[in-house]
Structures are given as structure tokens and as C-alpha cells.
Amino acid sequence: MADEKTIQVFINPLQLLSVDEPWASATGNKPNLESIVEFICTPGIGSDLDSLVTRFKAISKEKPRLFAAPVEQRILDKLVWPLRHAKAGYMVDNYLGTIALCGMVAEMVAMLLFEIATINLNNKPMTEQDQIAVFGSKFEKLGQDRRVQILHAYGIINDDLKKAFDLIRIARKKYLHLWSQDHEQLPADAIEAFNSAILIAVTAIGQNIQDGKLILNPSLVKYLAKKGVYTSEDDKTE
């Protein structure tokens, strides 16, 4: 008889047995906060309070910090909440999720920076048809690498911001698109991607403080005024 070979398997890796049927009814187990958090975390990784706090502290060292953000729905949905979820993802050992969300934020910031910038062609604001003629496509439809090159070429971002954009794009590509990429450096790369995403988001929004007041990016202020979420004190008293 030939030697039998065995392989280890992970049983029900995608099931939360206290919720999924028929197991939930059969066992009579009820879900609780501890079991939910344990499911959210990667199996084998600590899901206790100390472990969650430790991972939060590891990623919560970004400089600069995003300490204020305009309450404009698209900015919240496209930039702020994804960054919050990216940090939360790291807490539960979802480092791939952190990098993926940072990649999303980087793309959104690139498009926002282009939208709020003043780019003229023949002394007139560049139209979508101009973008197609000059770039080969609308800016929004371009690949991220090309978007960043254009932002850099027009002086909308400097060398440091371009490096931040490139770091996120490279990390996203190797972890989310390459089967051969191992995960030994994944936690560290996730932190670097997060720090870079914070940097470009803070730059787009503006975080300067003068005389106790928050000074936003002037180009963003014009965008917010168009959206109707930036008003003067006189407007509030009318």
C-alpha cells in the first residue's frame, strides 16, 4: 500500500458559526462582541483589547496628522472615512485592506487636486475635451501613474508628494496584483502607505493654524464654496 499523505485544512474559514445557519441553531450559541471582533481579526492574531490597542498605537504615529476635515460629503466619503477604515483595518491585522484603502485615497486626492487646480490651455480653463486632446483621456480616466506625472509636471505637487503617491501605488501593485509577493514586510509597508496617504490628504485639505484659526488650502476653499459648504460669518447672520 502506497504511503498516504495528508494536508492540513482550515475548516469553515469564512463562517461565523454563532450567526451562520445551520450551525447557530444547532449549537444554540449566540453572537457577542468578543466573537464578532475575533472573526474580524485574522485567525491566530490576538483579538483581545491589548492587541487591538497595540496595533492602533503602531499605526497612529503619522506626521502630519489629519486633525480637522471639512464636513463636505464627498471629502468625507472619498478621503476621511477611508483613512479611518484603513487605520481600523490595521488594528484587526487587515494590512491588505489598509493598503487598498490608501490606494483609493491616493487616487481620489489626485483627482481632487486636479479638479481644484487652475489649469489653462490657450489662456482658457482646460475643458474635458482639452484633457482628451492633451492627455489622451479625461484626467479621471487615466491610470494613477499618469495622473501623478501630470500633477507633478504642472507643479500641482512637489517632489515629496510625488514620492508619497508613488510609494502607495507601488505597495498596492505588489501586494494586490502579484501572486509572488510574500507578506513578511506587509505590516511595515501598510504603515508607510498609511503615512503617505495622510500626507497627501493633509496637503490637499490644508492644516495650517494662524491666530487660532484653521487655514485650509485656498484652492479647496473655492471648491467648498461652489459646493455650498463654505460660508462667511455674514452669511450665517442673514
Backbone as numpy.savetxt, mean C-alpha at the origin, in Angstrom:
# Nx Ny Nz CAx CAy CAz Cx Cy Cz
8.03 -56.40 -1.94 7.19 -55.19 -1.94 8.07 -53.95 -1.94
7.79 -53.01 -2.86 8.60 -51.80 -2.96 8.43 -50.95 -1.71
9.49 -50.24 -1.38 9.42 -49.35 -0.21 8.34 -48.29 -0.43
7.49 -48.15 0.57 6.46 -47.13 0.49 7.04 -45.78 0.91
6.58 -44.74 0.23 7.03 -43.39 0.56 5.83 -42.57 1.04
6.12 -41.67 1.91 5.05 -40.83 2.46 5.42 -39.37 2.31
4.42 -38.55 2.43 4.64 -37.10 2.38 3.70 -36.46 3.40
4.19 -35.45 4.07 3.36 -34.74 5.02 2.38 -33.83 4.28
1.18 -33.72 4.81 0.19 -32.82 4.22 -0.42 -31.96 5.32
-0.91 -30.80 4.92 -1.59 -29.89 5.84 -3.08 -30.07 5.60
-3.77 -30.59 6.58 -5.20 -30.87 6.45 -6.03 -29.59 6.64
-6.95 -29.37 5.72 -7.87 -28.23 5.79 -7.16 -26.90 6.04
-6.19 -26.54 5.18 -5.44 -25.30 5.42 -6.27 -24.04 5.25
-7.41 -24.13 4.56 -8.21 -22.94 4.27 -9.51 -22.90 5.06
-9.68 -23.81 6.00 -10.93 -23.89 6.74 -10.80 -23.35 8.16
-11.82 -22.65 8.59 -11.96 -22.25 9.99 -13.04 -23.16 10.55
-12.62 -24.22 11.22 -13.53 -25.32 11.55 -14.66 -24.94 12.51
-14.48 -23.88 13.27 -15.55 -23.47 14.17 -16.63 -22.66 13.44
-16.40 -22.39 12.14 -17.36 -21.65 11.33 -17.85 -22.48 10.16
-16.92 -23.16 9.48 -17.25 -23.93 8.29 -18.10 -25.16 8.62
-19.07 -25.40 7.78 -19.87 -26.62 7.91 -19.30 -27.72 7.01
-19.47 -28.99 7.40 -20.30 -29.49 8.51 -19.55 -29.59 9.84
-18.27 -29.19 9.84 -17.46 -29.38 11.04 -18.01 -28.59 12.23
-18.45 -27.35 11.98 -18.92 -26.51 13.08 -20.07 -27.16 13.82
-21.06 -27.68 13.06 -22.22 -28.31 13.70 -21.84 -29.62 14.36
-20.93 -30.36 13.72 -20.55 -31.67 14.25 -19.79 -31.56 15.57
-18.95 -30.55 15.69 -18.13 -30.41 16.90 -18.80 -29.55 17.96
-19.71 -28.67 17.52 -20.35 -27.78 18.48 -19.45 -26.64 18.92
-18.27 -26.51 18.26 -17.36 -25.42 18.62 -17.91 -24.08 18.13
-17.68 -23.06 18.91 -18.11 -21.72 18.54 -16.88 -20.85 18.27
-16.96 -20.00 17.23 -15.81 -19.12 16.97 -15.65 -18.09 18.07
-14.42 -17.73 18.35 -14.15 -16.66 19.30 -13.02 -15.81 18.72
-12.73 -14.71 19.37 -11.72 -13.79 18.86 -10.36 -14.47 18.71
-10.01 -15.32 19.65 -8.72 -16.01 19.60 -8.62 -16.91 18.37
-9.68 -17.66 18.08 -9.64 -18.57 16.93 -9.63 -17.80 15.62
-10.31 -16.64 15.58 -10.31 -15.81 14.38 -8.91 -15.26 14.11
-8.27 -14.72 15.15 -6.92 -14.17 14.99 -5.94 -15.27 14.61
-6.09 -16.45 15.21 -5.22 -17.57 14.88 -5.35 -17.95 13.41
-6.58 -17.90 12.88 -6.79 -18.22 11.46 -6.17 -17.16 10.56
-6.28 -15.90 10.96 -5.73 -14.81 10.15 -4.21 -14.90 10.06
-3.57 -15.33 11.13 -2.11 -15.46 11.13 -1.68 -16.71 10.37
-0.46 -16.68 9.86 0.11 -17.84 9.20 0.27 -18.97 10.20
-0.16 -20.20 9.87 0.02 -21.32 10.79 1.47 -21.48 11.25
1.65 -21.73 12.53 2.99 -21.89 13.07 3.61 -20.59 13.55
2.93 -19.47 13.25 3.42 -18.16 13.69 2.59 -17.72 14.88
3.23 -17.14 15.87 2.54 -16.72 17.08 1.38 -15.78 16.79
0.21 -16.10 17.33 -0.96 -15.24 17.17 -1.38 -14.64 18.50
-0.56 -14.79 19.51 -0.86 -14.21 20.82 -0.61 -12.71 20.80
-1.07 -12.03 21.82 -0.98 -10.57 21.87 0.46 -10.09 21.78
1.37 -10.73 22.50 2.76 -10.29 22.49 3.37 -10.40 21.10
3.05 -11.48 20.38 3.60 -11.67 19.03 3.06 -10.60 18.08
1.78 -10.31 18.18 1.18 -9.28 17.32 1.80 -7.91 17.60
1.98 -7.59 18.86 2.56 -6.30 19.23 4.01 -6.22 18.77
4.75 -7.31 18.92 6.15 -7.32 18.49 6.27 -7.04 17.00
5.41 -7.67 16.20 5.48 -7.45 14.75 5.01 -6.04 14.39
4.04 -5.51 15.14 3.63 -4.12 14.90 4.79 -3.17 15.15
5.50 -3.38 16.24 6.63 -2.51 16.57 7.73 -2.62 15.51
7.89 -3.82 14.95 8.95 -4.02 13.95 8.70 -3.20 12.69
7.43 -3.04 12.30 7.12 -2.31 11.07 6.76 -0.85 11.34
6.50 -0.52 12.59 6.04 0.83 12.91 7.20 1.75 13.28
8.22 1.78 12.43 9.38 2.64 12.66 9.62 3.54 11.46
8.57 3.76 10.66 8.72 4.51 9.43 9.08 5.97 9.69
9.93 6.49 8.84 10.29 7.91 8.86 10.32 8.40 7.42
9.57 9.44 7.09 8.65 10.19 7.95 7.40 9.39 8.26
6.57 9.90 9.13 5.30 9.25 9.46 4.15 9.97 8.77
3.16 9.20 8.42 1.93 9.78 7.90 1.04 10.07 9.10
1.13 11.29 9.64 0.43 11.58 10.88 -0.89 12.31 10.65
-1.16 12.71 9.42 -2.44 13.34 9.11 -2.74 13.13 7.63
-4.01 12.99 7.31 -4.40 12.78 5.92 -5.73 13.47 5.67
-5.89 14.10 4.51 -7.17 14.75 4.20 -8.31 13.73 4.15
-9.46 14.13 4.66 -10.63 13.26 4.61 -11.29 13.45 3.24
-10.67 12.87 2.24 -11.22 12.83 0.88 -11.28 11.36 0.50
-12.45 10.89 0.10 -12.70 9.46 0.03 -11.71 8.70 -0.83
-11.36 9.27 -1.98 -10.45 8.54 -2.86 -9.06 8.43 -2.24
-8.60 9.48 -1.59 -7.30 9.42 -0.92 -7.33 8.39 0.20
-8.42 8.34 0.95 -8.53 7.35 2.01 -8.56 5.93 1.44
-9.37 5.72 0.39 -9.54 4.38 -0.17 -8.31 3.88 -0.92
-7.61 4.79 -1.59 -6.50 4.39 -2.46 -5.13 4.46 -1.79
-5.02 5.28 -0.75 -3.71 5.47 -0.11 -3.71 5.10 1.37
-4.57 5.75 2.13 -4.45 5.66 3.59 -4.86 4.29 4.12
-6.05 3.82 3.78 -6.48 2.52 4.31 -5.63 1.37 3.77
-5.20 1.37 2.50 -4.27 0.31 2.08 -2.98 0.30 2.88
-2.46 1.47 3.24 -1.26 1.51 4.06 -1.54 0.97 5.46
-2.70 1.29 5.99 -3.08 0.74 7.30 -3.19 -0.78 7.22
-3.82 -1.29 6.16 -3.95 -2.74 5.99 -2.58 -3.40 5.74
-1.68 -2.68 5.08 -0.33 -3.20 4.86 0.39 -3.40 6.18
0.22 -2.45 7.08 0.83 -2.58 8.42 0.16 -3.71 9.19
-1.16 -3.79 9.11 -1.88 -4.87 9.79 -1.49 -6.23 9.23
-1.27 -6.28 7.91 -0.84 -7.53 7.28 0.48 -8.02 7.87
1.40 -7.10 8.09 2.68 -7.49 8.68 2.48 -8.04 10.08
1.55 -7.47 10.83 1.29 -7.92 12.19 0.88 -9.39 12.22
0.15 -9.84 11.20 -0.33 -11.23 11.19 0.52 -12.11 10.29
1.74 -11.64 9.98 2.70 -12.44 9.20 2.31 -12.54 7.73
1.45 -11.66 7.26 1.08 -11.63 5.84 2.00 -10.65 5.12
3.28 -11.01 5.02 4.26 -10.11 4.43 4.02 -9.91 2.92
3.51 -10.94 2.26 3.18 -10.80 0.85 2.07 -9.77 0.67
1.09 -9.80 1.56 0.02 -8.83 1.50 0.53 -7.42 1.72
1.49 -7.26 2.62 2.09 -5.96 2.86 2.73 -5.42 1.58
3.52 -6.25 0.92 4.19 -5.82 -0.31 3.19 -5.54 -1.42
2.18 -6.39 -1.53 1.17 -6.19 -2.58 0.44 -4.86 -2.38
0.06 -4.55 -1.15 -0.64 -3.30 -0.89 0.27 -2.09 -1.08
1.55 -2.24 -0.74 2.50 -1.15 -0.98 2.64 -0.90 -2.48
2.60 -1.99 -3.25 2.64 -1.85 -4.71 1.43 -1.09 -5.23
0.27 -1.39 -4.67 -0.95 -0.67 -5.06 -0.82 0.81 -4.72
-0.37 1.12 -3.51 -0.23 2.51 -3.08 0.74 3.25 -3.99
1.84 2.61 -4.35 2.83 3.25 -5.22 2.21 3.60 -6.57
1.41 2.70 -7.11 0.76 2.98 -8.39 -0.24 4.12 -8.25
-1.01 4.12 -7.17 -1.99 5.18 -6.96 -1.31 6.54 -6.77
-0.21 6.57 -6.02 0.51 7.83 -5.80 1.07 8.35 -7.12
1.61 7.45 -7.94 2.16 7.87 -9.23 1.08 8.55 -10.06
-0.10 7.96 -10.10 -1.20 8.55 -10.88 -1.70 9.85 -10.26
-1.74 9.91 -8.92 -2.17 11.13 -8.24 -1.18 12.26 -8.53
0.12 11.98 -8.43 1.12 13.01 -8.66 1.03 13.56 -10.08
0.76 12.67 -11.04 0.62 13.12 -12.41 -0.63 13.97 -12.57
-1.71 13.57 -11.91 -2.98 14.29 -12.04 -2.89 15.70 -11.45
-2.19 15.86 -10.34 -2.15 17.16 -9.68 -1.01 18.04 -10.17
-0.13 17.47 -10.99 0.98 18.26 -11.53 0.48 19.14 -12.68
1.23 20.21 -12.93 0.93 21.09 -14.05 1.87 20.73 -15.20
1.38 19.98 -16.16 2.18 19.56 -17.30 1.57 20.14 -18.56
2.34 20.97 -19.25 1.85 21.62 -20.45 2.50 21.05 -21.70
1.78 21.12 -22.78 2.29 20.78 -24.10 1.86 21.89 -25.05
2.84 22.54 -25.67 2.55 23.69 -26.53 1.78 24.78 -25.76
2.26 25.00 -24.52 1.70 26.05 -23.66 0.25 25.81 -23.27
-0.22 24.57 -23.36 -1.56 24.22 -22.95 -1.50 22.97 -22.07
-2.43 22.85 -21.10 -2.44 21.64 -20.27 -2.55 20.39 -21.12
-1.76 19.39 -20.80 -1.74 18.16 -21.57 -3.07 17.42 -21.44
-3.66 17.06 -22.56 -4.92 16.32 -22.58 -4.63 14.82 -22.64
-5.68 14.01 -22.52 -5.51 12.57 -22.64 -5.00 12.19 -24.04
-5.47 12.90 -25.06 -4.98 12.65 -26.41 -3.51 13.01 -26.54
-3.09 14.06 -25.86 -1.67 14.42 -25.85 -0.86 13.31 -25.18
-1.39 12.78 -24.07 -0.69 11.69 -23.38 -0.48 10.50 -24.31
-1.52 10.16 -25.05 -1.42 9.02 -25.97 -0.39 9.31 -27.05
-0.38 10.55 -27.55 0.55 10.91 -28.62 2.00 10.92 -28.12
2.20 11.40 -26.89 3.57 11.55 -26.36 4.07 10.27 -25.69
3.21 9.63 -24.88 3.63 8.48 -24.09 3.26 7.15 -24.74
2.39 7.18 -25.75 1.92 5.94 -26.39 0.66 5.40 -25.74
0.22 6.03 -24.65 -0.98 5.60 -23.92 -1.33 6.67 -22.91
-2.56 6.64 -22.41 -2.89 7.48 -21.27 -1.96 7.12 -20.12
-1.57 8.11 -19.34 -0.65 7.87 -18.23 -1.16 6.76 -17.32
-2.45 6.78 -17.04 -3.04 5.78 -16.14 -2.90 4.37 -16.66
-2.84 4.19 -17.96 -2.76 2.86 -18.58 -1.33 2.35 -18.74
-0.36 3.19 -18.47 1.04 2.79 -18.62 1.46 1.82 -17.51
2.54 1.10 -17.75 3.13 0.28 -16.69 3.78 1.17 -15.65
3.93 0.66 -14.43 4.45 1.47 -13.34 5.87 1.96 -13.60
6.70 1.13 -14.18 8.07 1.54 -14.47 8.07 2.76 -15.38
7.25 2.74 -16.40 7.16 3.86 -17.35 6.58 5.10 -16.66
5.58 4.92 -15.83 5.00 6.06 -15.11 6.07 6.78 -14.29
6.86 6.00 -13.56 7.89 6.59 -12.69 8.94 7.29 -13.53
9.31 6.71 -14.66 10.28 7.36 -15.54 9.77 8.73 -16.00
8.49 8.79 -16.35 7.90 10.06 -16.80 7.87 11.07 -15.67
7.43 10.66 -14.48 7.41 11.57 -13.34 8.80 12.13 -13.04
9.80 11.29 -13.17 11.18 11.71 -12.91 11.66 12.64 -14.00
11.35 12.32 -15.24 11.80 13.13 -16.37 11.20 14.54 -16.33
9.96 14.65 -15.86 9.30 15.95 -15.78 9.62 16.69 -14.48
10.45 16.09 -13.62 10.83 16.75 -12.39 9.77 16.73 -11.31
8.77 15.87 -11.47 7.69 15.78 -10.47 8.19 15.03 -9.24
9.08 14.08 -9.43 9.72 13.37 -8.32 11.23 13.51 -8.46
11.93 13.46 -7.32 13.38 13.55 -7.35 14.01 12.15 -7.34
15.33 12.09 -7.27 16.03 10.81 -7.31 15.64 9.90 -6.15
15.50 10.48 -4.95 15.16 9.67 -3.77 13.78 9.04 -3.91
12.82 9.81 -4.42 11.48 9.26 -4.59 11.46 8.20 -5.68
12.25 8.43 -6.73 12.32 7.41 -7.79 12.87 6.10 -7.23
13.88 6.18 -6.36 14.43 4.98 -5.73 13.37 4.28 -4.89
12.54 5.06 -4.19 11.48 4.48 -3.37 10.45 3.76 -4.24
10.04 4.40 -5.32 9.11 3.77 -6.26 9.71 2.48 -6.83
10.98 2.55 -7.23 11.63 1.39 -7.84 11.78 0.23 -6.86
12.10 0.55 -5.60 12.25 -0.50 -4.58 10.94 -1.27 -4.43
9.83 -0.57 -4.36 8.54 -1.24 -4.21 8.23 -2.09 -5.43
8.45 -1.54 -6.60 8.14 -2.27 -7.84 8.98 -3.55 -7.95
10.25 -3.46 -7.61 11.13 -4.62 -7.71 10.73 -5.69 -6.70
10.43 -5.26 -5.46 10.00 -6.22 -4.44 8.72 -6.91 -4.85
7.77 -6.13 -5.35 6.49 -6.70 -5.78 6.70 -7.70 -6.91
7.56 -7.37 -7.85 7.77 -8.25 -9.00 8.38 -9.58 -8.58
9.39 -9.53 -7.73 10.09 -10.78 -7.40 9.27 -11.69 -6.49
8.46 -11.09 -5.59 7.70 -11.95 -4.68 6.33 -12.34 -5.23
5.73 -11.49 -6.04 4.38 -11.76 -6.52 4.35 -12.35 -7.93
5.50 -12.40 -8.61 5.50 -12.87 -9.99 6.51 -13.98 -10.28
7.43 -14.25 -9.37 8.48 -15.24 -9.63 8.35 -16.44 -8.69
8.13 -17.60 -9.26 8.03 -18.84 -8.49 9.35 -19.16 -7.80
10.47 -18.81 -8.42 11.78 -19.18 -7.91 12.22 -18.34 -6.71
11.51 -17.27 -6.40 11.92 -16.38 -5.30 11.59 -17.01 -3.95
12.62 -17.22 -3.12 12.36 -17.75 -1.78 11.95 -16.61 -0.85
11.59 -16.97 0.38 11.02 -15.99 1.30 11.91 -15.71 2.51
13.19 -16.01 2.41 14.07 -15.80 3.56 14.16 -14.33 3.95
14.17 -13.45 2.97 14.30 -12.01 3.24 12.95 -11.30 3.17
11.86 -12.06 3.09 10.55 -11.46 2.89 10.16 -10.47 3.99
10.31 -10.80 5.28 9.92 -9.82 6.31 10.68 -8.50 6.18
11.98 -8.58 5.97 12.79 -7.36 5.84 12.40 -6.58 4.59
12.16 -7.28 3.50 11.77 -6.60 2.27 10.39 -5.96 2.40
9.51 -6.58 3.17 8.18 -6.01 3.40 8.29 -4.70 4.17
9.18 -4.65 5.15 9.38 -3.42 5.91 9.95 -2.32 5.02
10.91 -2.66 4.17 11.49 -1.67 3.26 10.44 -1.15 2.29
9.61 -2.04 1.78 8.55 -1.62 0.86 7.57 -0.70 1.57
7.23 -1.04 2.81 6.28 -0.21 3.57 6.86 1.17 3.83
8.12 1.23 4.24 8.76 2.52 4.49 8.79 3.38 3.22
9.06 2.73 2.10 9.10 3.46 0.82 7.71 3.96 0.44
6.69 3.14 0.68 5.32 3.55 0.37 4.89 4.72 1.24
5.28 4.71 2.51 4.97 5.83 3.39 5.65 7.09 2.89
6.90 6.98 2.47 7.65 8.15 2.00 6.96 8.81 0.81
6.55 8.01 -0.17 5.95 8.61 -1.37 4.54 9.14 -1.07
3.82 8.48 -0.16 2.49 8.96 0.21 2.59 10.28 0.97
3.53 10.36 1.91 3.73 11.59 2.68 4.13 12.73 1.76
4.98 12.44 0.79 5.41 13.47 -0.15 4.24 13.99 -0.97
3.38 13.08 -1.41 2.23 13.48 -2.22 1.25 14.32 -1.41
1.05 13.97 -0.14 0.08 14.67 0.70 0.67 15.94 1.30
1.91 15.85 1.78 2.54 16.98 2.46 2.31 16.88 3.96
3.39 17.04 4.73 3.26 16.90 6.19 4.05 17.99 6.92
4.18 19.15 6.31 4.92 20.24 6.96 4.06 20.92 8.02
4.71 21.32 9.11 4.04 22.04 10.18 4.66 23.44 10.29
3.81 24.45 10.19 4.26 25.83 10.35 3.29 26.57 11.26
3.83 27.13 12.33 3.00 27.87 13.30 1.83 27.03 13.79
2.10 25.74 14.00 1.06 24.86 14.53 0.03 24.42 13.52
0.24 24.75 12.25 -0.70 24.37 11.21 -0.08 23.35 10.27
-0.91 22.42 9.79 -0.47 21.42 8.82 -0.49 22.03 7.43
0.66 22.01 6.76 0.79 22.56 5.42 0.83 21.42 4.42
-0.20 21.31 3.60 -0.29 20.25 2.61 0.48 20.62 1.34
0.73 19.63 0.51 1.31 19.85 -0.80 0.41 20.82 -1.56
0.94 21.97 -2.00 0.10 22.97 -2.69 -0.65 22.40 -3.89
-0.02 21.50 -4.62 -0.70 20.90 -5.78 -1.87 20.04 -5.33
-1.71 19.37 -4.19 -2.81 18.56 -3.67 -3.95 19.45 -3.18
-3.61 20.61 -2.63 -4.64 21.54 -2.16 -5.57 21.93 -3.30
-5.00 22.18 -4.47 -5.82 22.52 -5.64 -6.73 21.36 -6.01
-6.20 20.15 -5.91 -6.99 18.95 -6.21 -8.15 18.83 -5.21
-7.86 19.05 -3.93 -8.89 18.96 -2.90 -9.96 20.04 -3.07
-9.52 21.22 -3.51 -10.48 22.29 -3.74 -11.46 21.91 -4.84
-10.94 21.26 -5.88 -11.81 20.81 -6.97 -12.79 19.75 -6.49
-12.37 18.95 -5.51 -13.23 17.89 -4.98 -14.22 18.42 -3.95
-14.07 19.70 -3.59 -15.00 20.29 -2.65 -14.76 19.96 -1.20
-13.56 19.48 -0.87 -13.27 19.12 0.53 -12.27 20.08 1.16
-11.91 21.12 0.44 -10.99 22.12 0.97 -11.71 23.45 0.97
-11.99 23.98 2.15 -12.74 25.22 2.27 -12.02 26.20 3.18
-12.28 27.46 2.99 -11.69 28.50 3.82 -12.55 28.73 5.05
-12.01 29.47 6.01 -12.79 29.80 7.20 -14.02 30.62 6.83
-13.88 31.48 5.83 -15.02 32.29 5.39 -16.14 31.41 4.85
-15.75 30.33 4.12 -16.75 29.41 3.58 -17.54 28.75 4.70
-16.85 28.44 5.82 -17.50 27.72 6.92 -18.51 28.59 7.66
-18.29 29.92 7.63 -19.16 30.81 8.38 -20.35 31.29 7.57
-20.37 31.01 6.28 -21.47 31.46 5.44 -22.72 30.62 5.67
